[in-house]
Structure formats: structure tokens, C-alpha cells
Amino acid sequence: MTEDHRLRLAFAGLHPEQVERLLSEGSARRALAKVENGQIGSPVARAAARVPADQRRRELERLGITVVFRGGPGYPEALQGRQNAPDSLFVRGSVAEGPAVAVVGTRRCTIYGRRLARSYGRAVAKAGWPLVSGLARGVDGAAHEGTVDVAGQGIAVLGSGIDVLYPAEHRALAQQLVDNGGAIVTEYPPGTPPEGWRFPPRNRIISGLSGAVVVVEATVKGGALITASAALEQGIPVFSVPGDVDRDSSRGCNLLIRDGAHPVLDPDDLVEELELVLGPAPRGRRRGGVPADVDLPNDVIAAIEGIGVGQSVDEFAARAGVDAVAALVLVGLLEANGLVCREGSLLTRAP
């Protein structure tokens, strides 16, 4: 029954600090009673909290969303011991285990910052670490674009309900993250609008899921600096990209470096620095079994996934959108990594 109370409390949509305070004062049952009795929260929260848990579970199932609770199965291991971690999380997709890397920055980034964030996203994903960010415009979205460029795993943390993606133009990007084995997570229930006050608390989740935080471009007042501050409080290493001292979008980064953050200069430098604090890069495999350090377009990876039994090399080339010579090079790579078997001109996925 306790999970029923926690689920109904989560659907009340309270400020995360209110939820934490209520639970610190007693059980989930008592916290829920205070909401239902109107002692805390709005009339909307009171009405939402009164909906039966079974009805809420049916709603989540219909939307393809799971809910996990702190201390229970499926809850991200990285968050379990963090101070102020959310009591519950709504998840679509799979949150990768092991150390992840957060890449964050301002929504109003420069072209340079956007390009660098995307290259960092590629580098982190190719090294085999999951990438965490907020899916916002600017640096966050660019970092996730770099992740999906190489079919890596990404985790997007929202300041709204999973079914109310913000910004709307990143809906396709969010779906790509899930399709590549990543996840979208939020502590806010379905239907929650992206109100401004909901975004600062989500930054503690971004840092809490990560073994390191990288700030690409940041003003002095912004979510990226909140994430960096949360990381420092949680004992998580912070890396920062230096920039022009008179550029507003670099001022936050430069101040972080002044105060002790590790400066990083390019993607290779970032990976080297990350290996010092996280250990050797996993360099695992992506979709289709492709090694993470092999840079292939998504359509080629999709073609590799589609190899069945007895597919011709010519058919594979057509699906991958490459010529015959490139197809033979790719087939050689796949054979060397034990992913396919070739008999004459026919390919078969290895068991």
C-alpha cells in the first residue's frame, strides 16, 4: 500500500521541496492525507491526489510510462544515495547503469557553443558513457543531437510531464534517445506543463545521475550553473569550457574554472579528463552491435540491425545507402567484430 500512497502523492504535482519536507515529517500515507485535507497544495493537487492508484497505473501503462520509487527496483542506482533525490521518477525507456556524463549549458548559446556541445555529445557516446542533459534548446539539445548522431545512449531529464515535451521541436530527438536504448525521465506526473519554477529542481537530477558534469557555455544566472552547484554539493567533478572573458555566455564557465572546475579544451581532452575520474572509457557497443568507437551514420546502423538470414551484400548496400566498395568495407568490419557471417554474397546475423 505504501507505493500506492507514494504514487498518488507524485501525481499531486507539488514542488519537490514540499514533497521532501512532507516525507521527512512522516510516512507517505500521512503526507498524502495532508494534501487530501487541503493542508498543503492547491485544490488541483488535492483533486489529483484523490484519484485511485490503480487508475493512475492504467494511465501510465496506456502512455508507455513506468514509475519507479527510491529504494525500489528500477530506480537509478546513481540517485539512490543522493541527498534530495526524488521519491519517485516517471520513465520512458531505459536508464543506463554505470557512470554517466552530463553536458549542460545555456539555451542562448553561440554557434561555437552549439557545435562544441554536439561534438562533446558524440565523444562521450562513442567512448561508451551515457550522456545526461535537459533536452532544452541550445547546449542541452545539441549535446543530445551528438549522442544520437552516433546512436549512443542518452538520458533527458525534463521539467514537465513526459507527455508534455518542451520544447515541442525536440519531440523527435526525445524519441530517438529512447529508440537508441536511452530514456526520458521526470519527477513530474503526466500532463504537467513546463512552468518556470519546475526547472531548477530538475537540475539536481541531472547532476545526481552523473559521474561528472561538463558545462559548455553558461551565463552567471542559469540552469547550467545550478546543475554545477548541485554537482559540487554532491561531490561530483565539474568540467568547464573556457571562453572569451567579455562574452556573457562564457562568464559562468570562466568563473567555474576560477573557482576550481577542470578546464577542457576539445572532445579528446574531455575524454582523457573523464577517464581520470571515471576510469577507462567503456567503449561498449551501440545499436546493431557496432563498437562505440566506430563512427557510422544512423541509416547504416539501421541497415546492420536489419540484416536477417541470407541477405545479399547488394541489398545491404542499398539499405545502408552506400556503394558496393563501402558495403564490402562495412561487411569486413562486421565480420571482424563477430556480428555477421558471410557465405559468398550472402550475409547472416551472427547468433
C-alpha positions in Angstrom: 0.0 0.0 0.0 2.9 2.4 0.6 3.7 2.6 -3.1 0.0 3.4 -3.8 0.3 6.4 -1.4 3.6 7.4 -3.0 2.2 7.2 -6.5 -0.9 9.3 -5.6 1.4 11.9 -3.9 3.6 12.0 -7.0 0.5 12.8 -9.1 -0.3 15.8 -6.8 2.5 17.7 -8.7 3.8 19.5 -5.6 7.1 21.3 -5.6 9.9 18.8 -4.9 10.9 20.6 -1.8 7.4 20.2 -0.4 7.4 16.5 -1.1 10.7 16.1 0.6 9.6 18.0 3.6 6.3 16.1 3.9 8.1 12.7 3.7 10.7 13.8 6.2 8.0 14.6 8.7 6.3 11.2 8.4 5.0 8.4 6.2 3.7 8.7 2.6 0.2 8.0 4.0 0.4 11.0 6.3 1.8 13.2 3.6 -1.0 12.2 1.3 -3.6 12.9 3.9 -2.3 16.5 4.3 -2.7 17.1 0.6 -6.2 15.5 0.5 -7.3 17.6 3.5 -6.1 20.8 1.9 -3.4 21.4 4.5 -0.9 21.8 1.7 -1.1 22.3 -2.0 -3.8 23.7 -4.3 -7.3 22.4 -4.9 -6.0 20.9 -8.2 -3.3 19.0 -6.2 -6.0 17.8 -3.8 -8.2 16.5 -6.6 -5.3 14.8 -8.3 -4.1 13.1 -5.1 -7.6 11.6 -4.6 -7.5 9.5 -7.8 -7.0 5.8 -7.0 -3.6 4.4 -7.6 -4.9 1.6 -9.9 -6.4 4.2 -12.2 -3.1 6.0 -12.3 -1.2 2.8 -13.2 -3.6 2.2 -16.1 -3.0 5.7 -17.3 0.8 5.2 -17.2 0.5 1.9 -19.0 -1.5 3.5 -21.8 1.1 6.2 -22.2 4.1 3.8 -22.1 5.5 5.2 -18.9 6.8 3.4 -15.9 7.1 4.8 -12.4 10.0 3.9 -10.0 10.4 4.7 -6.3 13.5 5.5 -4.4 14.9 2.4 -2.7 12.9 0.1 -5.0 13.6 -1.9 -8.2 14.3 0.1 -11.4 15.2 3.3 -9.5 18.6 4.6 -10.9 21.4 3.4 -8.8 23.3 6.7 -9.2 20.5 8.5 -7.4 19.8 6.0 -4.6 22.2 7.6 -2.1 22.0 11.2 -3.2 20.7 13.8 -0.9 17.4 15.3 -2.0 16.9 12.6 -4.7 13.2 12.5 -5.8 11.0 10.0 -4.1 9.6 8.8 -7.5 10.5 9.1 -11.2 8.4 8.7 -14.3 10.4 7.0 -17.0 10.0 6.2 -20.7 12.8 4.0 -22.0 15.8 2.6 -20.0 18.1 4.4 -17.7 21.6 3.0 -18.3 23.5 1.8 -15.3 27.1 2.8 -14.7 28.7 6.3 -14.7 27.1 8.8 -17.0 28.3 12.3 -18.1 26.2 15.4 -18.0 26.7 18.0 -20.7 24.8 21.2 -20.0 24.8 24.9 -20.9 22.8 27.9 -21.8 19.7 27.9 -24.1 21.1 31.1 -25.7 24.4 29.6 -26.8 26.6 30.8 -29.6 27.1 28.8 -32.9 30.5 27.9 -31.5 29.0 26.6 -28.2 26.3 24.6 -30.1 29.0 23.0 -32.3 31.2 22.2 -29.4 28.3 20.7 -27.4 27.4 18.4 -30.3 31.0 17.2 -30.7 31.2 16.6 -26.9 27.9 14.6 -27.2 29.5 12.4 -29.9 32.7 12.0 -28.0 31.0 10.9 -24.8 28.7 8.5 -26.6 31.5 7.0 -28.7 33.5 6.5 -25.5 30.6 4.4 -24.2 29.3 6.6 -21.4 25.6 7.6 -21.3 25.0 11.3 -21.7 22.6 13.2 -19.4 21.2 16.6 -20.2 17.9 18.6 -20.1 16.7 18.4 -23.7 16.4 22.2 -23.7 17.2 24.4 -26.7 20.8 25.4 -27.1 23.6 23.4 -25.5 21.4 20.6 -24.0 19.7 19.8 -27.2 23.0 20.0 -29.2 24.7 17.5 -26.8 21.8 15.0 -27.3 22.0 15.5 -31.0 25.6 14.5 -30.9 24.6 11.4 -28.9 22.0 10.2 -31.4 24.5 11.1 -34.3 26.4 8.0 -33.2 23.5 6.0 -31.8 24.7 6.4 -28.3 22.7 6.2 -25.1 21.2 9.5 -23.7 19.1 10.4 -20.7 16.9 13.5 -21.0 15.6 15.0 -17.7 12.5 17.1 -18.1 11.0 20.0 -16.1 7.5 18.9 -17.3 5.5 15.7 -17.7 6.9 13.1 -20.2 3.9 13.6 -22.4 4.4 17.4 -22.5 7.8 17.6 -24.1 9.3 21.0 -24.0 10.4 22.4 -26.4 8.0 20.7 -28.8 10.5 20.7 -31.6 12.6 18.2 -29.7 9.9 15.6 -29.7 11.7 13.6 -32.5 15.0 13.9 -30.7 13.5 12.6 -27.5 12.1 9.6 -29.4 15.5 8.9 -30.9 17.0 8.8 -27.5 14.5 6.2 -26.4 14.9 4.2 -29.7 18.7 4.1 -29.1 18.2 2.5 -25.7 18.2 5.7 -23.6 15.4 7.3 -21.6 13.3 10.4 -20.8 12.8 10.9 -17.0 11.0 13.4 -14.8 9.7 13.6 -11.3 6.6 15.4 -12.5 3.4 13.4 -13.5 1.9 13.2 -17.0 0.1 16.4 -18.0 2.4 18.7 -16.0 3.1 21.9 -18.0 6.7 23.3 -18.3 6.3 26.1 -15.7 9.5 28.0 -14.9 9.7 27.0 -11.3 9.8 23.3 -12.2 13.2 23.6 -14.0 15.7 24.5 -11.2 14.8 21.4 -9.1 15.3 19.0 -12.1 19.0 20.1 -12.3 19.8 18.1 -9.2 18.6 15.0 -11.0 20.8 15.8 -14.0 23.9 16.1 -11.7 22.8 13.2 -9.5 22.6 10.8 -12.4 26.1 11.7 -13.5 29.6 10.8 -12.5 30.9 14.1 -14.0 29.3 17.4 -15.2 30.6 19.3 -18.2 29.5 23.0 -18.7 29.9 24.2 -22.3 28.6 27.7 -22.2 26.8 29.4 -19.3 25.8 32.8 -18.1 26.2 33.7 -14.4 22.4 33.1 -13.8 21.2 30.0 -15.4 20.3 26.3 -15.1 23.8 25.2 -16.0 25.3 26.9 -13.0 22.6 25.5 -10.8 23.5 22.0 -12.1 27.2 22.7 -11.5 26.5 23.9 -8.0 24.3 20.8 -7.3 27.2 18.6 -8.6 29.7 20.3 -6.3 27.4 19.7 -3.3 27.1 16.1 -4.3 30.8 15.7 -4.6 30.7 15.2 -8.4 33.6 16.6 -10.6 32.8 19.6 -12.7 34.5 20.4 -16.0 34.1 23.7 -17.8 34.9 25.1 -21.3 36.9 28.4 -21.1 35.7 31.3 -23.3 36.2 34.9 -24.0 36.3 36.9 -20.8 34.0 39.6 -22.2 31.3 37.2 -23.6 28.3 36.8 -21.4 27.7 33.2 -22.4 31.1 32.2 -21.2 31.3 34.2 -18.0 29.7 31.4 -15.9 32.2 28.9 -17.3 35.2 31.1 -16.6 34.0 31.7 -13.1 33.7 28.0 -12.5 37.3 27.5 -13.7 38.4 30.3 -11.4 36.7 28.5 -8.5 38.3 25.1 -9.2 36.5 23.4 -12.1 38.6 21.5 -14.5 39.1 23.3 -17.9 38.5 21.2 -21.0 39.6 22.3 -24.5 38.2 19.8 -27.0 36.5 16.4 -27.3 39.7 14.4 -27.0 40.8 16.4 -24.0 37.4 15.8 -22.4 37.6 12.0 -22.8 41.1 12.0 -21.3 39.9 14.1 -18.3 36.8 11.9 -17.8 38.9 8.8 -17.8 40.9 10.2 -14.9 37.8 10.5 -12.7 35.5 7.8 -14.1 38.1 5.2 -15.1 38.7 3.8 -18.6 36.1 4.6 -21.2 33.6 1.7 -21.5 33.7 1.9 -25.4 30.8 -0.5 -25.5 28.5 -1.4 -28.4 25.7 0.5 -29.8 22.6 -0.4 -31.8 23.3 -3.2 -34.3 26.2 -4.4 -32.1 28.5 -1.7 -33.6 31.5 -0.8 -31.5 31.0 2.6 -29.8 34.2 4.0 -31.2 33.2 3.3 -34.8 31.5 6.4 -36.2 28.7 5.3 -38.5 25.6 7.2 -39.7 22.2 6.1 -38.2 20.9 4.8 -41.6 23.9 2.4 -41.8 23.3 1.2 -38.2 19.7 0.7 -39.1 20.7 -1.4 -42.1 23.0 -3.5 -39.9 20.1 -4.1 -37.5 18.0 -5.2 -40.4 20.4 -8.0 -41.5 18.5 -11.3 -41.3 19.3 -14.6 -42.8 20.6 -14.8 -46.3 20.6 -11.1 -47.2 22.7 -10.2 -50.2 25.6 -7.7 -49.9 23.9 -5.6 -52.7 20.7 -5.4 -50.7 22.6 -4.4 -47.6 24.4 -1.7 -49.6 21.1 -0.3 -50.9 19.6 -0.2 -47.4 22.6 1.5 -45.9 22.8 4.0 -48.8 26.4 3.2 -49.6 28.2 2.0 -52.8 29.4 -1.6 -53.3 33.0 -0.8 -52.2 31.9 0.8 -48.9 29.5 -2.1 -48.3 32.3 -4.6 -48.5 34.4 -2.5 -46.0 31.4 -2.4 -43.6 30.9 -6.2 -44.0 34.5 -6.7 -43.2 34.2 -4.6 -40.1 31.1 -6.6 -39.0 32.8 -9.9 -39.6 35.9 -8.8 -37.7 33.6 -8.0 -34.7 31.7 -11.2 -34.9 28.4 -9.6 -35.8 27.7 -11.2 -39.2 28.7 -14.3 -41.2 29.3 -14.1 -44.9 28.9 -17.0 -47.3 29.7 -15.8 -50.8 27.5 -12.8 -51.4 25.0 -13.6 -48.6 25.0 -12.2 -45.1 23.6 -13.6 -41.9 23.5 -12.1 -38.4 25.8 -14.0 -36.1 24.0 -15.9 -33.3 
